[in-house]
Structure formats: C-alpha cells, structure tokens
C-alpha cells in the first residue's frame, strides 16, 4: 500500500459552486397557547415518571 498520497492543490482549490435545496427559516407558526398545551402534557408525564 502507498504511504504517500499526492494531492494536487490546483485540483483541490479550484473554484466551485455548491447548490442545495432551500432551507426554511423562521417558519414556526404555533402560538403560545398551543405550545403551553403541548409542553404541559410533556411536563406532567416527566413529573409523574419520577
């Protein structure tokens, strides 16, 4: 097996463009009332388990 690997800097450092699907940002739409209902159940389950 080779102990040395040649890496050509011209190939490694060539300019490129990355493209990927869009990432949704600030898409959270739940209200405080909805979250309170959700997390109250979670909290009660955790407290009951102890």
N, CA, C and O atoms as CSV, one atom per row, in Angstrom:
chain,resi,resn,atom,element,x,y,z
A,1,UNK,N,N,0.832,-1.189,0.000
A,1,UNK,CA,C,0.000,0.000,0.000
A,1,UNK,C,C,0.872,1.246,0.000
A,1,UNK,O,O,1.965,1.260,0.566
A,2,UNK,N,N,0.379,2.267,-0.630
A,2,UNK,CA,C,1.122,3.519,-0.734
A,2,UNK,C,C,1.122,4.263,0.605
A,2,UNK,O,O,0.096,4.358,1.279
A,3,UNK,N,N,2.274,4.778,0.967
A,3,UNK,CA,C,2.399,5.555,2.200
A,3,UNK,C,C,2.289,7.052,1.924
A,3,UNK,O,O,2.169,7.856,2.849
A,4,UNK,N,N,2.330,7.413,0.653
A,4,UNK,CA,C,2.233,8.820,0.277
A,4,UNK,C,C,1.112,8.987,-0.739
A,4,UNK,O,O,0.966,8.189,-1.664
A,5,UNK,N,N,0.344,10.015,-0.552
A,5,UNK,CA,C,-0.730,10.322,-1.492
A,5,UNK,C,C,-0.478,11.717,-2.031
A,5,UNK,O,O,-0.358,12.681,-1.275
A,6,UNK,N,N,-0.400,11.808,-3.347
A,6,UNK,CA,C,-0.178,13.105,-3.972
A,6,UNK,C,C,-1.513,13.839,-4.084
A,6,UNK,O,O,-2.477,13.305,-4.631
A,7,UNK,N,N,-1.562,15.057,-3.566
A,7,UNK,CA,C,-2.750,15.903,-3.670
A,7,UNK,C,C,-2.367,17.132,-4.466
A,7,UNK,O,O,-1.510,17.916,-4.060
A,8,UNK,N,N,-3.012,17.283,-5.599
A,8,UNK,CA,C,-2.726,18.419,-6.468
A,8,UNK,C,C,-3.509,19.635,-5.965
A,8,UNK,O,O,-4.739,19.629,-6.014
A,9,UNK,N,N,-2.820,20.681,-5.479
A,9,UNK,CA,C,-3.515,21.861,-4.959
A,9,UNK,C,C,-4.380,22.561,-6.006
A,9,UNK,O,O,-5.387,23.180,-5.663
A,10,UNK,N,N,-4.000,22.468,-7.262
A,10,UNK,CA,C,-4.796,23.106,-8.319
A,10,UNK,C,C,-6.162,22.436,-8.465
A,10,UNK,O,O,-7.149,23.093,-8.795
A,11,UNK,N,N,-6.212,21.165,-8.225
A,11,UNK,CA,C,-7.480,20.449,-8.315
A,11,UNK,C,C,-8.302,20.655,-7.038
A,11,UNK,O,O,-9.510,20.884,-7.099
A,12,UNK,N,N,-7.646,20.574,-5.902
A,12,UNK,CA,C,-8.337,20.696,-4.620
A,12,UNK,C,C,-8.880,22.107,-4.398
A,12,UNK,O,O,-9.956,22.268,-3.822
A,13,UNK,N,N,-8.157,23.122,-4.843
A,13,UNK,CA,C,-8.534,24.517,-4.587
A,13,UNK,C,C,-9.262,25.197,-5.741
A,13,UNK,O,O,-9.423,26.417,-5.738
A,14,UNK,N,N,-9.701,24.426,-6.721
A,14,UNK,CA,C,-10.377,25.057,-7.857
A,14,UNK,C,C,-11.739,25.620,-7.429
A,14,UNK,O,O,-12.398,25.040,-6.565
A,15,UNK,N,N,-12.157,26.715,-8.008
A,15,UNK,CA,C,-13.451,27.319,-7.652
A,15,UNK,C,C,-14.618,26.408,-8.044
A,15,UNK,O,O,-14.623,25.806,-9.118
A,16,UNK,N,N,-15.577,26.326,-7.174
A,16,UNK,CA,C,-16.770,25.529,-7.422
A,16,UNK,C,C,-17.982,26.236,-6.824
A,16,UNK,O,O,-17.852,27.236,-6.117
A,17,UNK,N,N,-19.141,25.706,-7.117
A,17,UNK,CA,C,-20.375,26.233,-6.551
A,17,UNK,C,C,-21.150,25.088,-5.922
A,17,UNK,O,O,-21.367,24.050,-6.546
A,18,UNK,N,N,-21.560,25.288,-4.692
A,18,UNK,CA,C,-22.405,24.308,-4.027
A,18,UNK,C,C,-23.855,24.708,-4.221
A,18,UNK,O,O,-24.210,25.881,-4.104
A,19,UNK,N,N,-24.679,23.733,-4.515
A,19,UNK,CA,C,-26.111,24.021,-4.618
A,19,UNK,C,C,-26.869,22.976,-3.812
A,19,UNK,O,O,-26.525,21.794,-3.824
A,20,UNK,N,N,-27.891,23.422,-3.122
A,20,UNK,CA,C,-28.691,22.538,-2.296
A,20,UNK,C,C,-30.085,23.126,-2.179
A,20,UNK,O,O,-30.295,24.297,-2.498
A,21,UNK,N,N,-31.040,22.327,-1.726
A,21,UNK,CA,C,-32.409,22.835,-1.609
A,21,UNK,C,C,-32.498,23.995,-0.615
A,21,UNK,O,O,-31.642,24.153,0.256
A,22,UNK,N,N,-33.510,24.769,-0.757
A,22,UNK,CA,C,-33.686,25.905,0.147
A,22,UNK,C,C,-33.949,25.416,1.572
A,22,UNK,O,O,-34.507,24.339,1.784
A,23,UNK,N,N,-33.540,26.220,2.527
A,23,UNK,CA,C,-33.702,25.888,3.938
A,23,UNK,C,C,-34.721,26.853,4.536
A,23,UNK,O,O,-34.499,28.063,4.526
A,24,UNK,N,N,-35.837,26.338,5.055
A,24,UNK,CA,C,-36.833,27.228,5.635
A,24,UNK,C,C,-36.310,27.880,6.920
A,24,UNK,O,O,-35.748,27.210,7.786
A,25,UNK,N,N,-36.502,29.170,7.023
A,25,UNK,CA,C,-36.058,29.928,8.187
A,25,UNK,C,C,-37.248,30.715,8.723
A,25,UNK,O,O,-38.027,31.273,7.950
A,26,UNK,N,N,-37.388,30.759,10.033
A,26,UNK,CA,C,-38.473,31.495,10.690
A,26,UNK,C,C,-39.853,31.042,10.211
A,26,UNK,O,O,-40.722,31.863,9.918
A,27,UNK,N,N,-40.037,29.739,10.136
A,27,UNK,CA,C,-41.301,29.191,9.653
A,27,UNK,C,C,-42.210,28.717,10.787
A,27,UNK,O,O,-43.267,28.136,10.539
A,28,UNK,N,N,-41.803,28.962,12.006
A,28,UNK,CA,C,-42.548,28.498,13.171
A,28,UNK,C,C,-43.821,29.324,13.319
A,28,UNK,O,O,-43.759,30.551,13.397
A,29,UNK,N,N,-44.973,28.659,13.359
A,29,UNK,CA,C,-46.241,29.381,13.368
A,29,UNK,C,C,-47.143,29.068,14.567
A,29,UNK,O,O,-48.273,29.555,14.620
A,30,UNK,N,N,-46.676,28.276,15.520
A,30,UNK,CA,C,-47.527,27.940,16.667
A,30,UNK,C,C,-47.630,29.113,17.634
A,30,UNK,O,O,-46.709,29.919,17.769
A,31,UNK,N,N,-48.784,29.182,18.305
A,31,UNK,CA,C,-48.999,30.229,19.300
A,31,UNK,C,C,-48.504,29.745,20.665
A,31,UNK,O,O,-48.213,28.564,20.850
A,32,UNK,N,N,-48.415,30.672,21.609
A,32,UNK,CA,C,-48.005,30.325,22.969
A,32,UNK,C,C,-49.036,29.378,23.587
A,32,UNK,O,O,-48.674,28.454,24.316
A,33,UNK,N,N,-50.291,29.604,23.302
A,33,UNK,CA,C,-51.353,28.753,23.837
A,33,UNK,C,C,-51.198,27.306,23.350
A,33,UNK,O,O,-51.352,26.366,24.130
A,34,UNK,N,N,-50.892,27.132,22.065
A,34,UNK,CA,C,-50.683,25.787,21.522
A,34,UNK,C,C,-49.465,25.112,22.157
A,34,UNK,O,O,-49.506,23.927,22.490
A,35,UNK,N,N,-48.397,25.865,22.320
A,35,UNK,CA,C,-47.183,25.308,22.924
A,35,UNK,C,C,-47.391,24.980,24.395
A,35,UNK,O,O,-46.872,23.980,24.891
A,36,UNK,N,N,-48.141,25.809,25.085
A,36,UNK,CA,C,-48.409,25.557,26.504
A,36,UNK,C,C,-49.143,24.231,26.665
A,36,UNK,O,O,-48.830,23.446,27.560
A,37,UNK,N,N,-50.115,23.986,25.801
A,37,UNK,CA,C,-50.862,22.735,25.849
A,37,UNK,C,C,-49.921,21.547,25.600
A,37,UNK,O,O,-49.999,20.535,26.296
A,38,UNK,N,N,-49.057,21.672,24.631
A,38,UNK,CA,C,-48.126,20.602,24.274
A,38,UNK,C,C,-47.132,20.324,25.401
A,38,UNK,O,O,-46.937,19.168,25.777
A,39,UNK,N,N,-46.509,21.353,25.937
A,39,UNK,CA,C,-45.470,21.158,26.932
A,39,UNK,C,C,-46.016,20.879,28.328
A,39,UNK,O,O,-45.302,20.326,29.164
A,40,UNK,N,N,-47.253,21.247,28.593
A,40,UNK,CA,C,-47.858,20.901,29.878
A,40,UNK,C,C,-47.996,19.388,29.976
A,40,UNK,O,O,-47.713,18.807,31.024
A,41,UNK,N,N,-48.428,18.747,28.898
A,41,UNK,CA,C,-48.539,17.285,28.891
A,41,UNK,C,C,-47.170,16.639,29.066
A,41,UNK,O,O,-47.026,15.683,29.828
A,42,UNK,N,N,-46.188,17.146,28.381
A,42,UNK,CA,C,-44.832,16.604,28.480
A,42,UNK,C,C,-44.310,16.742,29.898
A,42,UNK,O,O,-43.753,15.795,30.452
A,43,UNK,N,N,-44.484,17.901,30.482
A,43,UNK,CA,C,-44.020,18.150,31.857
A,43,UNK,C,C,-44.699,17.197,32.838
A,43,UNK,O,O,-44.039,16.611,33.697
A,44,UNK,N,N,-45.998,17.046,32.712
A,44,UNK,CA,C,-46.735,16.176,33.636
A,44,UNK,C,C,-46.290,14.721,33.516
A,44,UNK,O,O,-46.203,14.013,34.519
A,45,UNK,N,N,-46.011,14.276,32.299
A,45,UNK,CA,C,-45.525,12.909,32.104
A,45,UNK,C,C,-44.159,12.723,32.766
A,45,UNK,O,O,-43.894,11.676,33.358
A,46,UNK,N,N,-43.300,13.723,32.668
A,46,UNK,CA,C,-41.966,13.627,33.264
A,46,UNK,C,C,-42.044,13.629,34.786
A,46,UNK,O,O,-41.338,12.865,35.445
A,47,UNK,N,N,-42.890,14.476,35.344
A,47,UNK,CA,C,-43.018,14.564,36.798
A,47,UNK,C,C,-43.648,13.279,37.337
A,47,UNK,O,O,-43.244,12.782,38.388
A,48,UNK,N,N,-44.619,12.752,36.630
A,48,UNK,CA,C,-45.294,11.532,37.056
A,48,UNK,C,C,-44.336,10.336,37.025
A,48,UNK,O,O,-44.446,9.436,37.858
A,49,UNK,N,N,-43.406,10.322,36.081
A,49,UNK,CA,C,-42.466,9.207,35.940
A,49,UNK,C,C,-41.473,9.152,37.091
A,49,UNK,O,O,-40.924,8.090,37.384
A,50,UNK,N,N,-41.239,10.276,37.742
A,50,UNK,CA,C,-40.247,10.325,38.829
A,50,UNK,C,C,-40.823,9.872,40.090
A,50,UNK,O,O,-40.133,9.847,41.110
